[in-house]
Amino acid sequence: LRRSLEDSLSRSAPLSLTDANGTESEAVQQYRHMLEAGMATADGRLAWLKQFVHQGQAKTREHMAKVIAVLVGHLDAAQVSSMVEEFLALLPKDHSGEGAGRSQHELHGNLSVLGLVVGHGVLLRKVEPAATLAAVQRIVAALSHKSSVVTVGAVSALGSIARFCELPLPIGEAAKDAEPATVPSSPVAQDGVPSTRWAVVEKLAGLLRSKNQELVERAAMTLA
């Protein structure tokens, strides 16, 4: 990652990399010192990695989310909870718009990080059930976002959590003796967001009919 960033700097930064004597310029020395000092601690590495979560390339955002999730093992429960709260605050509470003026790329990156951090946090017992529920509800809401980029992020994030724990939602199966017409098997909340596991499954199954091949593949993986 460091080499990649330095290569990018040497290609695109509008500053002199060397002085008249051929040694590193002051600007590059300051940059290198800042980078090496910041990478010395888990918090520093985390702050450095976060800047890549909102980059233009989807693969970059997803790779950075995976690296950030690895750092969960090096943080205590309070730090992990703080990170979950940070990324929850960056997501809209419903699927009606972009969310806090953020672009679809930013929302995709935030969803990718949230899903992986919560998933790993649950596995390592560093995320409380209430935080897991809040994350799942926010991610499920994003399944209906108008942007397919955001929807892909939400589908993947949901799979990242479901891989390590049961979704903290009611199953949603109708009682055996109940009339199907009066007890729906997959209720949704008033805002149209699935509120049970079965409703989430139906939502994901519906995404399999999308013309977006990546979305179809991610939905199939999360269903599995």
One Martini backbone bead per residue (centre of mass of N, CA, C, O) as a GRO file, in nm:
protein
  224
    1LEU     BB    1   0.058   0.062  -0.022
    2ARG     BB    2   0.295   0.256   0.002
    3ARG     BB    3   0.408   0.215  -0.282
    4SER     BB    4   0.154   0.298  -0.435
    5LEU     BB    5   0.142   0.590  -0.324
    6GLU     BB    6   0.423   0.679  -0.417
    7ASP     BB    7   0.377   0.630  -0.717
    8SER     BB    8   0.141   0.825  -0.743
    9LEU     BB    9   0.297   1.076  -0.654
   10SER     BB   10   0.520   1.069  -0.881
   11ARG     BB   11   0.302   1.105  -1.119
   12SER     BB   12   0.087   1.354  -0.996
   13ALA     BB   13   0.239   1.548  -0.830
   14PRO     BB   14   0.282   1.913  -0.807
   15LEU     BB   15   0.597   1.831  -0.727
   16SER     BB   16   0.914   1.813  -0.611
   17LEU     BB   17   1.108   1.525  -0.540
   18THR     BB   18   1.369   1.696  -0.597
   19ASP     BB   19   1.647   1.858  -0.574
   20ALA     BB   20   1.935   1.989  -0.703
   21ASN     BB   21   2.099   1.729  -0.560
   22GLY     BB   22   1.885   1.468  -0.569
   23THR     BB   23   1.719   1.495  -0.327
   24GLU     BB   24   1.476   1.506  -0.124
   25SER     BB   25   1.229   1.688  -0.074
   26GLU     BB   26   1.063   1.840   0.176
   27ALA     BB   27   0.780   1.735   0.108
   28VAL     BB   28   0.857   1.432   0.098
   29GLN     BB   29   0.976   1.409   0.381
   30GLN     BB   30   0.715   1.484   0.529
   31TYR     BB   31   0.544   1.257   0.414
   32ARG     BB   32   0.717   1.016   0.508
   33HIS     BB   33   0.706   1.078   0.809
   34MET     BB   34   0.400   1.069   0.841
   35LEU     BB   35   0.361   0.779   0.744
   36GLU     BB   36   0.554   0.629   0.943
   37ALA     BB   37   0.426   0.738   1.204
   38GLY     BB   38   0.130   0.643   1.151
   39MET     BB   39   0.210   0.323   1.113
   40ALA     BB   40   0.294   0.252   1.424
   41THR     BB   41  -0.017   0.233   1.472
   42ALA     BB   42  -0.337   0.130   1.463
   43ASP     BB   43  -0.463   0.412   1.444
   44GLY     BB   44  -0.283   0.511   1.215
   45ARG     BB   45  -0.356   0.297   1.007
   46LEU     BB   46  -0.657   0.357   1.005
   47ALA     BB   47  -0.645   0.653   0.912
   48TRP     BB   48  -0.496   0.590   0.646
   49LEU     BB   49  -0.711   0.388   0.520
   50LYS     BB   50  -0.976   0.563   0.510
   51GLN     BB   51  -0.900   0.735   0.250
   52PHE     BB   52  -0.978   0.476   0.053
   53VAL     BB   53  -1.297   0.429   0.090
   54HIS     BB   54  -1.363   0.690  -0.131
   55GLN     BB   55  -1.279   0.587  -0.385
   56GLY     BB   56  -1.351   0.531  -0.726
   57GLN     BB   57  -1.272   0.234  -0.681
   58ALA     BB   58  -1.427  -0.047  -0.581
   59LYS     BB   59  -1.184  -0.234  -0.519
   60THR     BB   60  -1.043  -0.041  -0.328
   61ARG     BB   61  -1.265  -0.019  -0.116
   62GLU     BB   62  -1.281  -0.327  -0.053
   63HIS     BB   63  -0.986  -0.373   0.027
   64MET     BB   64  -0.980  -0.168   0.259
   65ALA     BB   65  -1.202  -0.300   0.425
   66LYS     BB   66  -1.043  -0.562   0.478
   67VAL     BB   67  -0.805  -0.433   0.626
   68ILE     BB   68  -0.966  -0.297   0.851
   69ALA     BB   69  -1.086  -0.564   0.964
   70VAL     BB   70  -0.814  -0.679   1.063
   71LEU     BB   71  -0.779  -0.453   1.293
   72VAL     BB   72  -0.982  -0.560   1.499
   73GLY     BB   73  -0.771  -0.754   1.642
   74HIS     BB   74  -0.602  -0.471   1.749
   75LEU     BB   75  -0.859  -0.392   1.904
   76ASP     BB   76  -1.076  -0.287   2.116
   77ALA     BB   77  -1.405  -0.275   2.187
   78ALA     BB   78  -1.429   0.035   2.198
   79GLN     BB   79  -1.299   0.091   1.920
   80VAL     BB   80  -1.497  -0.075   1.752
   81SER     BB   81  -1.755   0.073   1.837
   82SER     BB   82  -1.663   0.347   1.729
   83MET     BB   83  -1.644   0.258   1.433
   84VAL     BB   84  -1.935   0.176   1.396
   85GLU     BB   85  -2.055   0.454   1.463
   86GLU     BB   86  -1.913   0.612   1.241
   87PHE     BB   87  -2.041   0.448   0.993
   88LEU     BB   88  -2.336   0.484   1.067
   89ALA     BB   89  -2.333   0.804   1.041
   90LEU     BB   90  -2.273   0.773   0.711
   91LEU     BB   91  -2.566   0.667   0.695
   92PRO     BB   92  -2.868   0.631   0.600
   93LYS     BB   93  -3.193   0.563   0.739
   94ASP     BB   94  -3.269   0.540   0.436
   95HIS     BB   95  -3.358   0.495   0.069
   96SER     BB   96  -3.430   0.792  -0.059
   97GLY     BB   97  -3.113   0.864  -0.066
   98GLU     BB   98  -2.780   0.935  -0.036
   99GLY     BB   99  -2.687   1.063   0.230
  100ALA     BB  100  -2.558   1.334   0.361
  101GLY     BB  101  -2.440   1.411   0.067
  102ARG     BB  102  -2.343   1.142  -0.045
  103SER     BB  103  -2.199   0.938  -0.242
  104GLN     BB  104  -2.205   0.629  -0.380
  105HIS     BB  105  -1.908   0.567  -0.310
  106GLU     BB  106  -1.920   0.631  -0.010
  107LEU     BB  107  -2.148   0.434   0.064
  108HIS     BB  108  -2.007   0.180  -0.031
  109GLY     BB  109  -1.762   0.204   0.160
  110ASN     BB  110  -1.919   0.213   0.429
  111LEU     BB  111  -2.060  -0.062   0.396
  112SER     BB  112  -1.810  -0.238   0.368
  113VAL     BB  113  -1.693  -0.175   0.646
  114LEU     BB  114  -1.930  -0.238   0.832
  115GLY     BB  115  -1.969  -0.537   0.765
  116LEU     BB  116  -1.677  -0.637   0.834
  117VAL     BB  117  -1.649  -0.524   1.121
  118VAL     BB  118  -1.894  -0.665   1.242
  119GLY     BB  119  -1.823  -0.953   1.169
  120HIS     BB  120  -1.547  -0.960   1.318
  121GLY     BB  121  -1.654  -0.856   1.590
  122VAL     BB  122  -1.837  -1.094   1.651
  123LEU     BB  123  -1.623  -1.316   1.637
  124LEU     BB  124  -1.445  -1.145   1.874
  125ARG     BB  125  -1.636  -1.005   2.081
  126LYS     BB  126  -1.659  -0.658   2.001
  127VAL     BB  127  -1.979  -0.661   1.950
  128GLU     BB  128  -2.278  -0.559   2.018
  129PRO     BB  129  -2.602  -0.641   1.959
  130ALA     BB  130  -2.705  -0.350   1.910
  131ALA     BB  131  -2.499  -0.283   1.685
  132THR     BB  132  -2.578  -0.509   1.494
  133LEU     BB  133  -2.869  -0.421   1.452
  134ALA     BB  134  -2.814  -0.136   1.344
  135ALA     BB  135  -2.651  -0.230   1.099
  136VAL     BB  136  -2.860  -0.414   0.965
  137GLN     BB  137  -3.083  -0.201   0.927
  138ARG     BB  138  -2.913  -0.008   0.748
  139ILE     BB  139  -2.843  -0.215   0.528
  140VAL     BB  140  -3.129  -0.304   0.447
  141ALA     BB  141  -3.218  -0.022   0.352
  142ALA     BB  142  -2.995  -0.018   0.113
  143LEU     BB  143  -3.130  -0.234  -0.081
  144SER     BB  144  -3.329   0.021  -0.196
  145HIS     BB  145  -3.146   0.178  -0.348
  146LYS     BB  146  -3.106   0.360  -0.648
  147SER     BB  147  -2.817   0.252  -0.636
  148SER     BB  148  -2.626  -0.013  -0.741
  149VAL     BB  149  -2.368   0.046  -0.583
  150VAL     BB  150  -2.502   0.047  -0.304
  151THR     BB  151  -2.641  -0.230  -0.319
  152VAL     BB  152  -2.385  -0.395  -0.340
  153GLY     BB  153  -2.275  -0.307  -0.064
  154ALA     BB  154  -2.516  -0.415   0.103
  155VAL     BB  155  -2.505  -0.710   0.022
  156SER     BB  156  -2.213  -0.763   0.117
  157ALA     BB  157  -2.248  -0.671   0.412
  158LEU     BB  158  -2.459  -0.880   0.488
  159GLY     BB  159  -2.276  -1.126   0.430
  160SER     BB  160  -2.051  -1.054   0.637
  161ILE     BB  161  -2.241  -1.100   0.882
  162ALA     BB  162  -2.383  -1.380   0.817
  163ARG     BB  163  -2.115  -1.548   0.836
  164PHE     BB  164  -2.101  -1.500   1.178
  165CYS     BB  165  -2.423  -1.456   1.206
  166GLU     BB  166  -2.724  -1.402   1.301
  167LEU     BB  167  -2.975  -1.225   1.222
  168PRO     BB  168  -3.132  -0.968   1.430
  169LEU     BB  169  -3.409  -1.112   1.326
  170PRO     BB  170  -3.694  -1.218   1.260
  171ILE     BB  171  -3.789  -1.476   1.073
  172GLY     BB  172  -4.118  -1.476   0.958
  173GLU     BB  173  -4.291  -1.710   1.015
  174ALA     BB  174  -4.575  -1.857   0.997
  175ALA     BB  175  -4.811  -1.993   1.154
  176LYS     BB  176  -4.953  -2.297   1.107
  177ASP     BB  177  -5.263  -2.200   1.207
  178ALA     BB  178  -5.258  -1.969   1.018
  179GLU     BB  179  -5.369  -1.739   0.806
  180PRO     BB  180  -5.221  -1.623   0.526
  181ALA     BB  181  -5.397  -1.353   0.497
  182THR     BB  182  -5.322  -1.249   0.809
  183VAL     BB  183  -5.015  -1.384   0.804
  184PRO     BB  184  -4.738  -1.281   0.703
  185SER     BB  185  -4.416  -1.411   0.611
  186SER     BB  186  -4.301  -1.101   0.501
  187PRO     BB  187  -4.265  -0.844   0.661
  188VAL     BB  188  -4.282  -0.487   0.655
  189ALA     BB  189  -4.221  -0.190   0.701
  190GLN     BB  190  -4.357   0.117   0.645
  191ASP     BB  191  -4.089   0.192   0.455
  192GLY     BB  192  -4.021  -0.104   0.304
  193VAL     BB  193  -3.845  -0.252   0.504
  194PRO     BB  194  -3.717  -0.528   0.593
  195SER     BB  195  -3.800  -0.716   0.918
  196THR     BB  196  -3.703  -1.001   0.817
  197ARG     BB  197  -3.539  -1.268   0.706
  198TRP     BB  198  -3.741  -1.351   0.487
  199ALA     BB  199  -3.758  -1.069   0.355
  200VAL     BB  200  -3.460  -1.059   0.278
  201VAL     BB  201  -3.463  -1.303   0.094
  202GLU     BB  202  -3.671  -1.188  -0.106
  203LYS     BB  203  -3.505  -0.943  -0.184
  204LEU     BB  204  -3.260  -1.099  -0.296
  205ALA     BB  205  -3.417  -1.266  -0.502
  206GLY     BB  206  -3.507  -1.017  -0.668
  207LEU     BB  207  -3.206  -0.936  -0.753
  208LEU     BB  208  -3.167  -1.178  -0.960
  209ARG     BB  209  -3.329  -0.997  -1.193
  210SER     BB  210  -3.108  -0.831  -1.260
  211LYS     BB  211  -2.894  -0.664  -1.504
  212ASN     BB  212  -2.679  -0.673  -1.284
  213GLN     BB  213  -2.431  -0.895  -1.250
  214GLU     BB  214  -2.299  -0.820  -0.982
  215LEU     BB  215  -2.559  -0.817  -0.815
  216VAL     BB  216  -2.635  -1.110  -0.864
  217GLU     BB  217  -2.378  -1.239  -0.741
  218ARG     BB  218  -2.401  -1.113  -0.457
  219ALA     BB  219  -2.682  -1.220  -0.389
  220ALA     BB  220  -2.610  -1.520  -0.409
  221MET     BB  221  -2.391  -1.520  -0.189
  222THR     BB  222  -2.572  -1.415   0.043
  223LEU     BB  223  -2.781  -1.639   0.034
  224ALA     BB  224  -2.563  -1.864   0.097
   0.00000   0.00000   0.00000
